[in-house]
Amino acid sequence: MTDSPPISKVIHEKLTSAFAPTRLEVVDDSARHQGHAGHREGGESHFNVVIEAAAFAGVNRVARQRQVYAALAEELAGPVHALSVKATAPGE
């Protein structure tokens, strides 16, 4: 069995690589969803992401979220059940 890094670290690394953010917060919110669909013992199933990046300048809110979801497609297809995204451009 191989040790894999925490999902929160993978999310942070992928978003940093994809967007070079000026601000990035990845918060595991799984504990608040205990007993709900998708919750797993040990957490790392529900996340809140706040990301600020120049890549989002001139891009509408829905397109920004789609860009983030695309960067995390593998995680969203597997261990991540829910992802809340607040994506902004610098100065917003």
N, CA, C and O atoms as a MOPAC input file, in Angstrom:
PM7 MOZYME 1SCF
protein

 N      0.84900 1    -1.17300 1     0.00000 1
 C      0.00000 1     0.00000 1     0.00000 1
 C      0.89500 1     1.23700 1     0.00000 1
 O      1.83200 1     1.32400 1     0.79300 1
 N      0.61300 1     2.18400 1    -0.87600 1
 C      1.41600 1     3.39900 1    -0.94500 1
 C      0.74500 1     4.50900 1    -0.14900 1
 O     -0.47900 1     4.61100 1    -0.08100 1
 N      1.59200 1     5.33100 1     0.44600 1
 C      1.07500 1     6.48900 1     1.16500 1
 C      0.86500 1     7.61000 1     0.17000 1
 O      1.80400 1     8.03300 1    -0.50400 1
 N     -0.35300 1     8.09000 1     0.07500 1
 C     -0.62900 1     9.21000 1    -0.81900 1
 C     -0.74400 1    10.47800 1     0.02200 1
 O     -1.12100 1    10.42500 1     1.19200 1
 N     -0.41200 1    11.62400 1    -0.58900 1
 C     -0.48800 1    12.87700 1     0.17100 1
 C     -1.94500 1    13.21700 1     0.48500 1
 O     -2.85600 1    12.73700 1    -0.18900 1
 N     -2.16200 1    14.04100 1     1.50600 1
 C     -3.53000 1    14.46500 1     1.80600 1
 C     -4.16800 1    15.13900 1     0.58900 1
 O     -3.49300 1    15.83400 1    -0.17000 1
 N     -5.45700 1    14.93000 1     0.41400 1
 C     -6.18300 1    15.51600 1    -0.71400 1
 C     -6.05400 1    17.03800 1    -0.69200 1
 O     -5.92000 1    17.66000 1    -1.74600 1
 N     -6.09200 1    17.64300 1     0.49000 1
 C     -5.96700 1    19.10000 1     0.57200 1
 C     -4.64000 1    19.57400 1    -0.02100 1
 O     -4.58700 1    20.61600 1    -0.67400 1
 N     -3.58500 1    18.81900 1     0.20400 1
 C     -2.26800 1    19.17500 1    -0.35700 1
 C     -2.27900 1    19.02900 1    -1.88000 1
 O     -1.72400 1    19.86700 1    -2.59100 1
 N     -2.90400 1    17.97600 1    -2.37400 1
 C     -2.99700 1    17.76000 1    -3.82500 1
 C     -3.77900 1    18.90700 1    -4.46100 1
 O     -3.37200 1    19.43800 1    -5.49500 1
 N     -4.89600 1    19.28800 1    -3.85000 1
 C     -5.69800 1    20.40300 1    -4.36600 1
 C     -4.85700 1    21.67300 1    -4.39900 1
 O     -4.85000 1    22.39100 1    -5.39900 1
 N     -4.15500 1    21.94500 1    -3.32000 1
 C     -3.31200 1    23.15300 1    -3.23800 1
 C     -2.25500 1    23.14500 1    -4.33800 1
 O     -2.05600 1    24.15000 1    -5.02000 1
 N     -1.58700 1    22.02800 1    -4.50800 1
 C     -0.52200 1    21.92800 1    -5.52200 1
 C     -1.06900 1    22.08400 1    -6.93600 1
 O     -0.47700 1    22.78800 1    -7.75400 1
 N     -2.18600 1    21.43900 1    -7.23000 1
 C     -2.75100 1    21.52500 1    -8.58300 1
 C     -3.23600 1    22.93100 1    -8.90300 1
 O     -3.01900 1    23.42100 1   -10.01200 1
 N     -3.89000 1    23.58800 1    -7.94600 1
 C     -4.37200 1    24.94400 1    -8.20300 1
 C     -3.20900 1    25.93200 1    -8.29800 1
 O     -3.26900 1    26.87900 1    -9.08200 1
 N     -2.16800 1    25.72600 1    -7.52000 1
 C     -0.98000 1    26.57800 1    -7.61700 1
 C     -0.33800 1    26.42800 1    -8.98300 1
 O      0.05000 1    27.41600 1    -9.60600 1
 N     -0.22800 1    25.21000 1    -9.44100 1
 C      0.37200 1    24.94500 1   -10.75300 1
 C     -0.47400 1    25.51300 1   -11.89600 1
 O      0.06400 1    26.07500 1   -12.85000 1
 N     -1.77700 1    25.36500 1   -11.79700 1
 C     -2.67300 1    25.78600 1   -12.88100 1
 C     -2.87600 1    27.29200 1   -12.95000 1
 O     -3.02600 1    27.84000 1   -14.04200 1
 N     -2.88400 1    27.97800 1   -11.80100 1
 C     -3.30500 1    29.37900 1   -11.78100 1
 C     -2.30000 1    30.36800 1   -11.19000 1
 O     -2.51700 1    31.57600 1   -11.28800 1
 N     -1.21500 1    29.90200 1   -10.58300 1
 C     -0.24700 1    30.79000 1    -9.91700 1
 C     -0.97900 1    31.84400 1    -9.07800 1
 O     -0.80200 1    33.04200 1    -9.29900 1
 N     -1.78800 1    31.40800 1    -8.12900 1
 C     -2.63000 1    32.35000 1    -7.37800 1
 C     -1.83600 1    33.28900 1    -6.47000 1
 O     -0.75500 1    32.95300 1    -5.98500 1
 N     -2.40400 1    34.46800 1    -6.25800 1
 C     -1.84900 1    35.41100 1    -5.29400 1
 C     -2.42300 1    35.13300 1    -3.90800 1
 O     -1.87800 1    35.58800 1    -2.90200 1
 N     -3.50900 1    34.39600 1    -3.86000 1
 C     -4.11800 1    33.94700 1    -2.60100 1
 C     -4.75300 1    32.59200 1    -2.85700 1
 O     -5.42100 1    32.38500 1    -3.86900 1
 N     -4.53600 1    31.67500 1    -1.92800 1
 C     -5.14400 1    30.35100 1    -2.04800 1
 C     -5.37100 1    29.77400 1    -0.66300 1
 O     -4.43800 1    29.61900 1     0.12400 1
 N     -6.62800 1    29.45700 1    -0.37900 1
 C     -7.00400 1    28.79700 1     0.86600 1
 C     -7.76000 1    27.52400 1     0.51100 1
 O     -8.71700 1    27.55100 1    -0.26300 1
 N     -7.32400 1    26.42500 1     1.07700 1
 C     -8.00100 1    25.14700 1     0.89200 1
 C     -8.36400 1    24.64900 1     2.28600 1
 O     -7.48900 1    24.31900 1     3.08700 1
 N     -9.66900 1    24.59900 1     2.56600 1
 C    -10.14200 1    24.23100 1     3.89800 1
 C    -10.95800 1    22.94500 1     3.80700 1
 O    -11.92600 1    22.85400 1     3.05100 1
 N    -10.54600 1    21.96000 1     4.59300 1
 C    -11.29900 1    20.70400 1     4.68500 1
 C    -12.51700 1    20.95700 1     5.57400 1
 O    -12.37600 1    21.18900 1     6.77500 1
 N    -13.68800 1    20.91300 1     4.99100 1
 C    -14.94200 1    21.19500 1     5.69000 1
 C    -15.73500 1    19.91300 1     5.95000 1
 O    -16.93100 1    19.96500 1     6.23700 1
 N    -15.07500 1    18.78300 1     5.84900 1
 C    -15.74900 1    17.49100 1     5.94500 1
 C    -16.45500 1    17.26400 1     7.27100 1
 O    -17.52300 1    16.65200 1     7.30500 1
 N    -15.87900 1    17.74500 1     8.35600 1
 C    -16.47100 1    17.50500 1     9.68100 1
 C    -17.88700 1    18.06300 1     9.78500 1
 O    -18.71900 1    17.51100 1    10.50400 1
 N    -18.16200 1    19.14300 1     9.07700 1
 C    -19.51000 1    19.73800 1     9.10300 1
 C    -20.52900 1    18.89400 1     8.34200 1
 O    -21.73200 1    19.13600 1     8.43700 1
 N    -20.05400 1    17.90800 1     7.59000 1
 C    -20.94800 1    17.10700 1     6.75400 1
 C    -21.08600 1    15.66900 1     7.24600 1
 O    -21.56400 1    14.80000 1     6.51600 1
 N    -20.66700 1    15.42500 1     8.47900 1
 C    -20.78100 1    14.08100 1     9.03800 1
 C    -22.24100 1    13.64200 1     9.00600 1
 O    -23.13500 1    14.37300 1     9.43100 1
 N    -22.45900 1    12.44600 1     8.50000 1
 C    -23.81000 1    11.91800 1     8.39200 1
 C    -24.50000 1    12.27300 1     7.08200 1
 O    -25.59600 1    11.78300 1     6.80900 1
 N    -23.88100 1    13.10500 1     6.27900 1
 C    -24.44500 1    13.48800 1     4.97700 1
 C    -23.83000 1    12.65400 1     3.86300 1
 O    -22.84600 1    11.94300 1     4.07000 1
 N    -24.41900 1    12.75200 1     2.69000 1
 C    -23.92100 1    12.02500 1     1.52500 1
 C    -22.47000 1    12.38600 1     1.24500 1
 O    -22.08000 1    13.55200 1     1.32000 1
 N    -21.68700 1    11.38200 1     0.92500 1
 C    -20.30200 1    11.60000 1     0.52400 1
 C    -19.31200 1    11.72000 1     1.65800 1
 O    -18.10600 1    11.74500 1     1.41100 1
 N    -19.77600 1    11.79600 1     2.89700 1
 C    -18.85300 1    11.92500 1     4.03200 1
 C    -18.12100 1    10.60400 1     4.25100 1
 O    -18.70600 1     9.52400 1     4.17100 1
 N    -16.83300 1    10.72500 1     4.52700 1
 C    -16.00900 1     9.55000 1     4.83000 1
 C    -15.35200 1     9.75700 1     6.18800 1
 O    -15.03700 1    10.88300 1     6.57100 1
 N    -15.15200 1     8.67400 1     6.90300 1
 C    -14.36400 1     8.74700 1     8.14000 1
 C    -12.97800 1     9.24000 1     7.76300 1
 O    -12.41300 1     8.81500 1     6.75500 1
 N    -12.44300 1    10.11500 1     8.55500 1
 C    -11.13100 1    10.66500 1     8.25800 1
 C    -11.18400 1    11.94500 1     7.45300 1
 O    -10.15500 1    12.58700 1     7.24300 1
 N    -12.37100 1    12.32800 1     6.99700 1
 C    -12.53200 1    13.59600 1     6.28300 1
 C    -12.01900 1    13.57500 1     4.86500 1
 O    -11.99100 1    12.53700 1     4.20300 1
 N    -11.61100 1    14.75000 1     4.41100 1
 C    -11.09000 1    14.96100 1     3.06300 1
 C    -12.09800 1    14.57600 1     1.97000 1
 O    -11.74200 1    13.96200 1     0.96400 1
 N    -13.35400 1    14.95000 1     2.19400 1
 C    -14.38700 1    14.69900 1     1.18900 1
 C    -15.09700 1    15.98200 1     0.77100 1
 O    -15.65300 1    16.05000 1    -0.32600 1
 N    -15.08600 1    16.99800 1     1.62900 1
 C    -15.76000 1    18.27300 1     1.37200 1
 C    -14.75600 1    19.40900 1     1.60100 1
 O    -14.12100 1    19.48000 1     2.65300 1
 N    -14.61900 1    20.29400 1     0.60700 1
 C    -13.63000 1    21.36700 1     0.70700 1
 C    -14.22000 1    22.71500 1     0.32300 1
 O    -15.12700 1    22.81000 1    -0.50400 1
 N    -13.67800 1    23.75200 1     0.94700 1
 C    -13.94300 1    25.13000 1     0.55700 1
 C    -12.62900 1    25.69200 1     0.01500 1
 O    -11.58400 1    25.57800 1     0.65500 1
 N    -12.69500 1    26.29900 1    -1.16700 1
 C    -11.50800 1    26.88600 1    -1.78600 1
 C    -11.76000 1    28.36200 1    -2.04400 1
 O    -12.78500 1    28.74200 1    -2.61000 1
 N    -10.81000 1    29.18900 1    -1.62000 1
 C    -10.80100 1    30.60300 1    -1.96400 1
 C     -9.52500 1    30.80500 1    -2.76400 1
 O     -8.42900 1    30.53300 1    -2.27400 1
 N     -9.66800 1    31.28400 1    -4.00100 1
 C     -8.51500 1    31.45700 1    -4.87000 1
 C     -8.59700 1    32.80300 1    -5.58100 1
 O     -9.63700 1    33.17700 1    -6.12400 1
 N     -7.47700 1    33.51800 1    -5.56500 1
 C     -7.35800 1    34.78600 1    -6.27800 1
 C     -6.20900 1    34.63400 1    -7.25600 1
 O     -5.09300 1    34.28800 1    -6.86700 1
 N     -6.48500 1    34.89500 1    -8.53600 1
 C     -5.45100 1    34.73400 1    -9.54800 1
 C     -5.71700 1    35.66100 1   -10.73000 1
 O     -6.86600 1    35.91700 1   -11.09000 1
 N     -4.65000 1    36.15200 1   -11.31600 1
 C     -4.75900 1    37.00900 1   -12.50100 1
 C     -5.45600 1    36.28000 1   -13.64700 1
 O     -6.06600 1    36.91500 1   -14.50800 1
 N     -5.36900 1    34.96300 1   -13.66000 1
 C     -6.01300 1    34.16600 1   -14.71500 1
 C     -7.52500 1    34.36100 1   -14.75100 1
 O     -8.15600 1    34.05300 1   -15.76200 1
 N     -8.11800 1    34.86500 1   -13.67100 1
 C     -9.56400 1    35.04500 1   -13.61300 1
 C    -10.02400 1    36.44000 1   -14.04100 1
 O    -11.22500 1    36.70500 1   -14.09700 1
 N     -9.08700 1    37.32300 1   -14.33900 1
 C     -9.45100 1    38.68100 1   -14.76800 1
 C    -10.25800 1    38.62000 1   -16.06500 1
 O     -9.84800 1    37.98000 1   -17.03400 1
 N    -11.40400 1    39.29100 1   -16.06900 1
 C    -12.24600 1    39.33200 1   -17.25600 1
 C    -13.04600 1    38.06800 1   -17.51000 1
 O    -13.68600 1    37.94700 1   -18.55500 1
 N    -13.02500 1    37.12700 1   -16.58400 1
 C    -13.72900 1    35.84800 1   -16.73000 1
 C    -14.91200 1    35.84800 1   -15.76300 1
 O    -14.76100 1    36.22000 1   -14.60000 1
 N    -16.08100 1    35.43500 1   -16.23700 1
 C    -17.24800 1    35.44300 1   -15.35500 1
 C    -17.15900 1    34.35000 1   -14.29100 1
 O    -16.35000 1    33.42800 1   -14.39800 1
 N    -17.99500 1    34.46800 1   -13.27300 1
 C    -17.96200 1    33.58500 1   -12.10400 1
 C    -18.09500 1    32.11000 1   -12.47700 1
 O    -17.34500 1    31.27100 1   -11.97800 1
 N    -19.03800 1    31.79900 1   -13.34600 1
 C    -19.26400 1    30.39700 1   -13.71800 1
 C    -18.05800 1    29.83100 1   -14.46800 1
 O    -17.65400 1    28.69500 1   -14.21900 1
 N    -17.48900 1    30.60000 1   -15.36900 1
 C    -16.31400 1    30.14400 1   -16.11400 1
 C    -15.12200 1    29.93900 1   -15.17800 1
 O    -14.34200 1    29.00500 1   -15.36500 1
 N    -14.98000 1    30.79300 1   -14.18700 1
 C    -13.89900 1    30.63400 1   -13.20200 1
 C    -14.05300 1    29.31300 1   -12.46200 1
 O    -13.08800 1    28.56600 1   -12.30000 1
 N    -15.28000 1    29.02900 1   -12.01200 1
 C    -15.51500 1    27.77400 1   -11.30100 1
 C    -15.24800 1    26.57900 1   -12.19600 1
 O    -14.67600 1    25.58400 1   -11.75200 1
 N    -15.65000 1    26.66800 1   -13.43600 1
 C    -15.39000 1    25.57000 1   -14.37300 1
 C    -13.89700 1    25.34600 1   -14.57200 1
 O    -13.45300 1    24.20500 1   -14.70300 1
 N    -13.12500 1    26.41900 1   -14.59700 1
 C    -11.67000 1    26.28000 1   -14.72200 1
 C    -11.08700 1    25.55000 1   -13.51700 1
 O    -10.22600 1    24.68200 1   -13.66500 1
 N    -11.55800 1    25.90200 1   -12.33200 1
 C    -11.08400 1    25.23600 1   -11.11500 1
 C    -11.50600 1    23.77200 1   -11.12900 1
 O    -10.69300 1    22.89700 1   -10.83000 1
 N    -12.75200 1    23.49200 1   -11.46800 1
 C    -13.22600 1    22.10800 1   -11.52600 1
 C    -12.42500 1    21.29700 1   -12.53900 1
 O    -12.11900 1    20.13100 1   -12.29000 1
 N    -12.08400 1    21.89500 1   -13.67100 1
 C    -11.29900 1    21.19400 1   -14.68700 1
 C     -9.90700 1    20.84600 1   -14.14400 1
 O     -9.39300 1    19.75600 1   -14.39400 1
 N     -9.30500 1    21.77300 1   -13.40500 1
 C     -7.97500 1    21.52000 1   -12.84400 1
 C     -8.01600 1    20.39800 1   -11.80400 1
 O     -7.01300 1    19.72500 1   -11.57000 1
 N     -9.18200 1    20.20300 1   -11.18400 1
 C     -9.32600 1    19.19100 1   -10.12800 1
 C    -10.22500 1    18.03100 1   -10.55700 1
 O    -10.82200 1    17.36200 1    -9.71400 1
 N    -10.32100 1    17.79700 1   -11.84500 1
 C    -11.23000 1    16.77100 1   -12.37500 1
 C    -10.98600 1    15.39900 1   -11.76100 1
 O    -11.93900 1    14.69000 1   -11.43600 1
 N     -9.74100 1    15.02100 1   -11.60100 1
 C     -9.41400 1    13.70100 1   -11.04800 1
 C     -9.91300 1    13.56500 1    -9.60500 1
 O    -10.46600 1    12.53200 1    -9.22700 1
 N     -9.71500 1    14.60700 1    -8.81300 1
 C    -10.15100 1    14.57500 1    -7.41600 1
 C    -11.67500 1    14.58200 1    -7.31200 1
 O    -12.24800 1    13.89800 1    -6.46500 1
 N    -12.32800 1    15.36000 1    -8.17900 1
 C    -13.79000 1    15.42700 1    -8.16000 1
 C    -14.42900 1    14.12300 1    -8.63600 1
 O    -15.57300 1    13.82800 1    -8.29100 1
 N    -13.70000 1    13.35600 1    -9.41800 1
 C    -14.20200 1    12.06300 1    -9.88300 1
 C    -13.98700 1    10.96700 1    -8.84000 1
 O    -14.53500 1     9.87100 1    -8.95900 1
 N    -13.19600 1    11.26800 1    -7.83000 1
 C    -12.87600 1    10.25100 1    -6.84000 1
 C    -13.14900 1    10.69000 1    -5.42500 1
 O    -14.29600 1    10.67300 1    -4.97900 1
 N    -12.11300 1    11.08200 1    -4.71400 1
 C    -12.26300 1    11.27300 1    -3.27400 1
 C    -13.02900 1    12.52000 1    -2.83700 1
 O    -13.53900 1    12.55800 1    -1.71800 1
 N    -13.12200 1    13.53600 1    -3.68600 1
 C    -13.79400 1    14.77400 1    -3.28000 1
 C    -15.27000 1    14.69600 1    -3.65100 1
 O    -15.62500 1    14.55200 1    -4.82100 1
 N    -16.11400 1    14.79200 1    -2.64200 1
 C    -17.56100 1    14.72400 1    -2.86800 1
 C    -18.14100 1    16.10400 1    -3.16700 1
 O    -19.04100 1    16.23100 1    -3.99800 1
 N    -17.62700 1    17.14700 1    -2.49000 1
 C    -18.16300 1    18.49100 1    -2.66100 1
 C    -17.03500 1    19.51500 1    -2.59300 1
 O    -16.10800 1    19.40000 1    -1.79200 1
 N    -17.14500 1    20.51700 1    -3.45800 1
 C    -16.13400 1    21.57400 1    -3.53600 1
 C    -16.82900 1    22.90700 1    -3.70000 1
 O    -17.52100 1    23.13900 1    -4.69200 1
 N    -16.64300 1    23.79100 1    -2.71700 1
 C    -17.15600 1    25.15000 1    -2.78600 1
 C    -16.01700 1    26.04100 1    -3.25500 1
 O    -14.92200 1    25.98800 1    -2.69600 1
 N    -16.26200 1    26.86500 1    -4.28200 1
 C    -15.19700 1    27.67100 1    -4.86100 1
 C    -15.58800 1    29.13900 1    -4.85800 1
 O    -16.66900 1    29.51000 1    -5.31500 1
 N    -14.69600 1    29.96600 1    -4.33800 1
 C    -14.80200 1    31.40800 1    -4.48900 1
 C    -13.54000 1    31.83300 1    -5.23700 1
 O    -12.44600 1    31.82700 1    -4.67300 1
 N    -13.69800 1    32.20100 1    -6.50600 1
 C    -12.56800 1    32.54600 1    -7.35600 1
 C    -12.67400 1    34.01300 1    -7.75700 1
 O    -13.69900 1    34.45400 1    -8.27500 1
 N    -11.60200 1    34.76100 1    -7.51000 1
 C    -11.57200 1    36.18500 1    -7.83100 1
 C    -10.28400 1    36.53500 1    -8.54300 1
 O     -9.30800 1    35.78500 1    -8.51200 1
 N    -10.30200 1    37.69700 1    -9.18800 1
 C     -9.07800 1    38.25800 1    -9.77900 1
 C     -8.51600 1    39.26700 1    -8.78000 1
 O     -9.26600 1    39.79300 1    -7.95800 1
 N     -7.22700 1    39.54500 1    -8.83400 1
 C     -6.65000 1    40.54500 1    -7.91200 1
 C     -7.39800 1    41.87700 1    -8.00100 1
 O     -7.71900 1    42.35800 1    -9.08800 1
 N     -7.66200 1    42.45200 1    -6.84200 1
 C     -8.34100 1    43.73000 1    -6.79100 1
 C     -9.85300 1    43.65500 1    -6.72400 1
 O    -10.51500 1    44.68500 1    -6.59100 1
 N    -10.40300 1    42.48200 1    -6.81100 1
 C    -11.86000 1    42.32900 1    -6.72600 1
 C    -12.30100 1    42.20000 1    -5.28200 1
 O    -13.49400 1    42.06300 1    -5.01100 1

